[in-house]
Amino acid sequence: MRPGSGTRADVERQAEKMERAAEAMLARHRADDAREVEPTLTAKDTARRERLLRDAAELRTWLTRHPDDRRGAKGAIRHSHRTDNESAKMATSKGVIQGYTGVATVDVAHQIIIDAQAHSVGAEQELLLPVVEATAALRTAATVITADAGYHSEANLRALAEAQIPALIADKDMRRRDPRFATQDRYTMLPDPLHDTSKSARKPLEIVGPEDFQYDPAARTCVCPAGKSLSRRGAARVTRDHVGAHFRGAKRDCGPCALRTKCLRTPKTTPVRNVAFFHGRVSARHGDHSAGMRMRIDSPEGRAQYVQRFATVEPVFGNRRANKEVSSRSV
């Protein structure tokens, strides 16, 4: 049976398609026999029909062995794979592959892998809690779990907080807020010409930024580069635990504005310009575990603890890949 992935309905349709094709070939042969004409079902056609029926039978057997669709954590149907039904489609830098997500836990004291798991999910967020549960017997009261942004979610942070498990889970903007990574772009690798399937690099848009607006915090007014006043939206608004003054332009001003193409990223679909000026952060709100985590990981103590993750995990993976795999192949 040929490998492939899909839902049970997809497999059912494929089996029916094969059976219909085989039946059409046989019907054509029978019609030729009735008319007493030269048969059209050659040896090659006979072999193809038998192969179609054999593949369709294998699909029917697979459907019998797997009476239910696979479901994700939120109940959505996940594609099954007829060769390896536990695997899943994974988006990688080399394209989409059929495989597994591997998760390894490393301790800082000895730099050894203390737990390793393989899951048939593409999103890492679902994998944090199973790893935490698996390492429960090895943790102490002083243990702090660190993980990268792939494991960050409000649900995960809430579960860790309720279980009173100390953790530092990075969010996708953590490095942008850390001044130590201000020059990280200079170390970005160039795209691999053999595997880069993205479109050619485009010139960055020259968008008018907040610094081009005349904002008066005392008078609470804002004037755009075209000289039009923007209306204030509320006394103070919170965006990702940052407090700021938000302003919005008017359609009568933004619509015919000559700077529209430079002021809006999508001028064809965005009616007016919105701009915000942040002047502080709020403490973590009750129940907002993501905001609380950002405050902890941005603190001097949190940064000092989280930076140890790079020297703990990456050397183990590098040693495993560069040294252990080479040794195993040379034996």
Buried (B, 14 or more C-beta within 10 A) or exposed (E): EEEBBBBBEBBBEBBEEBBEBBEEBBEBBEEBEEEEEEEEBEEEBEEBBEEBBEBBBBBBEBBEEBEEBBEEEEEEBBBBBBEBBEBBBBEEEEEEEBBBBEBBBBBBEEEEBBBEBEBBBBBBBBBBBEBBEBBEEEBEEEBBBBBBBBBBBBEBBBBBBEEEBBBBBBBEEBEEEBEEEEEEEEEEEEEEEEEEEEEEEEEEEEEBEEEEBEBEEEEEBBBBBBEBBBEBEEEEBBEEBBEBBBBBBBEEBBEEBEBBEBBBEEBEEEEBBEBBBBEEBEEBEEEBBBBBBBBBBBEEEBBEBBEEBEEBBEEBEEEEEEEEEEEEEEE
